[in-house]
Amino acid sequence: MTAKRRRLSRAECVNQEDREETPAQILRGAILRFFGRFDLMQIIPLALLLTVGMLFVHSTGQQVGGHHVELFNRQCVYLAIGVALWFLFILIDYRWIGLFSTLFYPAVVLILIFVLFYGPLRNNTKRWIDIGPVSIQPSEFGKMAVLFSTAWLASLKRVNVNKIHWIALIVGLTFVPFLLIYKEPDLGTAIVLIPLTAAILFAANLRWLYIVLIVVLVGVSVPVVYMNMKTYQKERIRTFTDPNYDRFGRGWNAIQSEIAIGTGGMTGKGYRNGTHTTLGYLPPKVADSDFIFPVIAEETGFAGAFSIILLYGLLLFSILRTALLAPDLFGRYLCVGISAILLTHVFINIGMCIRLVPVTGLPLPFISYGGTFLVAMMCYLGIAQSVYAHRNDTSRLDLNN
């Protein structure tokens, strides 16, 4: 019996020696584990969209001239900040965001209130906070606050979204920033909060009865919202329903956008050869921001425009795939909410450029000029990457364990 144990012991020692890794194998394993944290299905379309955005922000600035030439340098700074935060969120366990949201949400609400009373008035709106030479748009933080708080609340084990009081709390968390952003007024950004919350509730298995009731309530509230809209917002809707109502005024951008897209043909006029931007048919103040998609379509044609839409499709697919791979409900709801934000922006921006929806002033993610928006979108994708990086991990931060 003793000899048998001795033989087993020797065999175990041999196996232990076989299992010992060489320094090269250890290094290889560490490299694979590091790069395994990154989802290439997200990184590749993201890198391509950012490249396109930087190219066309630069080209429109050169064609338009004036202070728009400097916007490219500013966008480079914002992109550097966004990439740094993207990496930071990948390294941080996303589950900390749930606890952080309990402080972040009330802080954002206070900032939004501050903007309404003390923000600088620009074009009859109060949407920004000036910090030295930098202007920050707090409404972007409002979207973050709603995303973090609703996703975290819906993921808690004791929370049942099919109970009236929990639905009321989640809707209330959405309504407060919605009202404050709407009062700025910034209807476009406020609208994004609705599909964001709806997507999270749907992912949390909200009953169809409640979904129908919410749809009915939204439909009933539309006339009320319309009655309380600013005059220019009502004019946008009227121009959308009747393009000839103000074709040389509020309808000008949408009409010229549609023409620019149509004149691009299949392959476009060539990079920096678009005439609508150069000749000023697309006003300089929107050519590199809300209406940058027509510039791309005119210069790259249907092939380029379709490629942009395809890249967004791949990006959305990667985020939703990460939602399925998430190790907990909080990660899943975060990814679902991020995909809702991205899809809403893409649909409304491209939709208003082809007169599918009224002009609302929402930028095109990763392509349009806009510092706070670009940084916020990079943060969202950094969070999605964090969920992907921790897809096989368990954590004490998961309150449902």
N, C-alpha and C positions, 0 to 999 in steps of 0.2 A: 504493500500500500504506500509505504514511504517512497519507494523507488518510482512508483507511478506519479506521485505528486511531484517528485523531483524532475521527472521527464516533462510533465506539463509546465512546470515552472520554466524549464529551459526553452520549451516551445514558445511560451508567452514572451520570453525575452527576445527570441529571434523575431517574432512578429512585431514587438515593440521597436526593434531596430529597423525593421522594414518600413514601419510607419513614420520614422523620423524623416523630416523634410530637409532638403539641402537649402542653403541660403538663396539660391536661384529660384527654387520652388516657392519659398516663403515670399520673396519679392514679387514673383509672378502672381501668387494668390492675392497679395495686397493690392496690386494694380487692378486685377480683375474685380475685386470687391469695390474698389474706388469707382471705377468706370461703370460698374453695375448699378450705381446710384443714379445714373443719368439715363433718361429715356430718349433715345435718338429719334424716335418717332415724333417727339415734340421739338427737339433741338433743331432738326434739319429744316422743317417748315418755318420755325421761328426765325432762324438765322437768315433764311431767304427773304422773308417778309421784312425784316429789319433792314436788310441790304437794299431792297426795292424802295423802302421808305426813305432811307438816307439819300439814295440816288435822286429821287424825284423832289425831295425837299430842297436839295442842292440845285437841281436844274430849274425848278420854278423860281427860286430866288435869283438865279442868274438871268432868267428871261424877264422877270418882272422888274428887278432892280430895287433901288431904294434900301430901306431898312430890312427888306426881306432877304437880302444877301447875307446879313448877319445871323439869320435864323438857323442856318445850317450849323454854325459853330455852337449856338445854344443847344440845338438838338443833340449834337455830339456830347456835350456835357451831361445832358439829361440821360442819354443812352448809357454813358459810363456809370452814372449813379444807378440806373435801372439794372444793369448787368451785375454791379456789385451787390445790390439787394437781392437779385435773383440767386446768386451764389450763397448769400447769407441764409436765405430761407431754406435752401437745400441742406445746409449743414445743421440747421436747427430742427428739432423734432416738432412737427406741425401741431402736435397735441398741446403744446404750450399756448397756442393761439386761443384755444377755448378759454383758458383761465385769463389770458390777457384781455379777452373781449369784455370781461366784466368791468374793466377800467377804461378800455378804449372807447366803448360805446358812449358812456356819459360824457367823456371828454370831447368826442366829436360833436355831440349834440350841443354842447356849450360853445364850441367853435362856430357851428352853423348859426347859432343865435347871435354870436358876436358879429359875424359877417353881415347879418341883416341890419344891425344897428350902427356898426362902425366901419363896415367895409367901404372901400372907395367906389364911387358911383361912376360906371362906365357904360355908355349906351343905355342909360336908364335901367341898369341892372347892378346888383351887388353880388358878385360871384367870387371875388378874389380877396386875398390878404397879401399885402405887399411887405416883404421882408428884405429891405435894402433894394437891390436891383432885381430881385426874384419875386415873381408873382405866383402864389399857390392857390389852387382851386379846391377849397375844402369839400365841395360836393363829391369829389372822388373818394375822400375819406369816408363820406357818408355811405357810399356803396360798400366799402370795406367793412364798416361797422355793422351794417345789416347782414352782410355775408357771414361774418364771424359769429355774431350773436345768434342769428337764427339757426345756423348749422350746428352750433354747439348746443343750443337749447333743445333742438329736435333730436339730437343724438343721445341725450341723457336717458338712462334706463327708466327713470320714474316718470318721464314725460310721454304722454300719449297724444299725438296730434289730432286724434279723433275725438278728444274731449273738448267741449266748447271753450272752457277757460284757457286751455293751452293754445287753441287756435287764436283766441282773442289776444293772448299775450304776444304771440308771434306776429300777428297782423299789426298790433300796436307798436311793436319794435320797428316795424317797417313804416308805419304811417307817420311817426314823428319826424324822421329824416325826410320822408317824402314831402310832408307839408312845408318844412323849412326850406328845402331845395326848391320846391315849387314857388315859394314866395320870393325867391331871389330876383327875378323869376328864371328858372332853368327847367322847363318842362321836359326837355329831352332826357336829361340825366335822371330826373325824378321818375320818368316812365320806366327806366331800366330796373328800378327796384321791384316793380310788379312781377315781371317774369322771373326775376331772381328768387323771390320768396315763393312764387308758385312752383318753380322747379324743385326747390328743397322740400316743400310740402308734398309734392307728388312723389318724390323719391322716398319720403317717409311713410308711404302707403296711406295717404289721406283717402278717405272713402269718396266714392264717386258722387254720393249725395251732396257732400260738402263742396266738392269741385263744381257741381252744377249750381249750387247756391251762390258760390263766390262769383262764378261767371255772370249770373243774373244780377248780383249786386254791382259788379263792375259795369255791366250794361246799363243799369238804372242810374248809376252815378255819372255816366258820360255827359248827359245834358247838364247836370249840375256843374261839372268841371268846365264845360264849354261856356256856360254863363259867367263863370268867374275868371275866364281867360283874359289876358291882356289883349288890347286891340290888335297889335301886330301878330299875335298868335292866331286870332280868328281870321285875320287876313291871309295867313299862310294856308289855312284849311280851305278858305274860299278860293284862293288861287289854285290850290291843288285840284279841287273839283271842277273849276272853270279856268283853264290855263290862259285864256284870252282876257280874263278879268283885269289883270294888271301885268301884261306881258313885258312891259318896259320898266316895271318897278319890282315888286316882290316876286313876281314870277320869272324874272330875268335869269337868275342863276339856274333854276331847274330846267328852263327851256334850252339855255345855252349848253348846259351839261348834257342833255339828251342829244343835242346836235353834235357835240364834240365826240361823244361815244360812237355815234353813227358814222361820222366821217373817218373814223379810224380804220374801218374796213376789217379785213381778216388779219393783216400783219402790221397795220399802223403806218404812220408817217415817218417813224424813226425817232430815236432818242433826241430830245431837245429840238425837234422839228415841228412840234405842234403849233398850230396857228391861233387857237382859241386863247391860249395863255399869253402868247407873245403880243397879240393884237388887243388884248384886254377884254375880250368877250366874256371870259371867266374873270371876274374881278380879282385883283391881286390878294385881297384880304381873305379870300376863301380858296384860292387855287392850290395852296399848299396845306390846307387844313381840311375843312369839311368836304370840299369838292376836289380832292386830289385824285379820286378814282377816275373821273373823266379825263384828266390829264394823262394818266397811265393808259387808259383805253384808246385815246386818240393817237398816242405815240407808239403803242405796242399792238393795237388792234384787238380783235376778238381773242386771238391766241394769248396775248398777255393778260387780258382781263379774266379770261377763263382760268388761266394758270394761277392768278391771285385767289380766285374763288376756290380752286382745288387745294391750294396750300392752306387756306382757312379750314376746309373740310378735313384735311389730314390732322391739323392742329386740334380741332374739336374731337375727332376720333381718338386721338391720343389721350386727351383729358378724360373722356368718358371711359376709355379702357382702364385708365388709372383708377377711376371711381370703382370699377368692378374688382380691381386688384387690391383696393384699400383694406387694411386689416381691421378697421372699425367703422362705425357709422359716421363718426365725425369727419374722417377723411373722405368718405364717400360723398357726404353732403357738401363738403367744401368743393370737391371737384365738380359736382353737379351745378353748384351755384356759379363757379367760375365759367363753366361752359355756357351757362345761361347769359352771363354778362357779355362774353365774347360773341355769342350768336346774335344777341339783340343789337349790339353795336354794328356788326357786319351787315345784318339784314336791313336795319334802318338806314345806315349810311349809303349802301349801294342802292337800296330801294328808293331813296329820295333823289339819287342821281339819275335814275331812269324813270322818275315820276311814278313809282309804284306806291310810295307813301309820302305824306306831306313833309316839307323841309322842317327838320327839328334841330339841326345843329349838332348832331352827334359825330365825333371824329371816327376815322377808320383805324382800328387797332394796329399798332406797330408801324403804320405808314404815315398817317397824318401828323403834321407838326402839332406839338402840344406837350409841354414838359411834365406837368403833374399827371396827365393821363398816361403817358408813356411809362413813367416810373411805376404808377399803380398797376398797369397791365403786366409789367415785368415781375412785380411782386406776386400777382396772382399766379403766374406760371411758375414762379419759384416755389410757391406753396404746393402746387400740383406736383412738381418734381420732388418735393419733400415727402409727399404721400407715396410717390413711386419708390423713393429711396428707402422708406420704412415699411414697404409692403409686406415684408416677412418678419417684422419685428413686433414684439409686444412691449407694452410700457405701463408703468404704474400711473402714468397720467391718464390712461384710459379708465374713466370712472365707471365703465360698465363691466370691467373685469371682476 
